């Protein structure tokens, strides 16, 4: 009877010790980075600042999806809509200023530099054009 009681006490001790050790060894999952687009831009930072709307496409020469996004954006260029590419190796200072950490990033801004729509990563031409049209139609 005493041996069973000693075995039970040892068993409980082992279980408690194992749980304590396991809790100490669990590592929290690292926080994942959340990319975001700017909500305001200074239109004077860009060579085409006189148009009513500007679509800024932040790209990188090493990004294969960026050229596709730029081509999709250029389709909507008009006398009221300017499309400008901000390629990383040519305009590093603008990527830093607007905290662009992922490309392609597309921002649609009005004449005051207020960003009305943004796209992070590649999107379909239909989604891009519909998003731009919805912003322009609101005005």
MOUR-V293622 format. One line per field, one symbol per residue. phi: phi as a letter, one per 30 degrees, with the letter a starting at -180 (. if undefined). psi: psi as a letter, one per 30 degrees, with the letter a starting at -180 (. if undefined). burial: I if it has 24 or more other C-alpha atoms within 12 Angstrom, else O. Layout:
# MOUR-V293622
phi: ???
psi: ???
burial: ???
This chain:
# MOUR-V293622
phi: .dddddddddddddddddddddddcdcddddddcdbcdcbbcdddcdcccddbbcccdbbdccddddddddddddcdadcbccbccdeddbeddddechdcbbdbcbcbdddjddcabbcidbdddddddddddddddd
psi: eeeeeeeeeeeeeeeeeeeeeeeffkkkkkkkkjklllfkljfffkfifflekkjkjklkfgjefeeeeeeeefegkaffjkkkkjkefeheeeeeeghjfklkkkkjlaffgkjfklkklklleeeeeeeeeeeeff.
burial: OOOOOOOOOOOOOOOOOOOOOOOOOOOOOOOOOOOOIIOOIOIOOIOIIOIIIIIIIIIIOOOOIIIIIIIIIIOIIOOOIIIIIIIIOOOOOIIOOIOIIIIIIIIIIIIOIOIIIIIIIIIOOOOIIOIIOOIIOOO
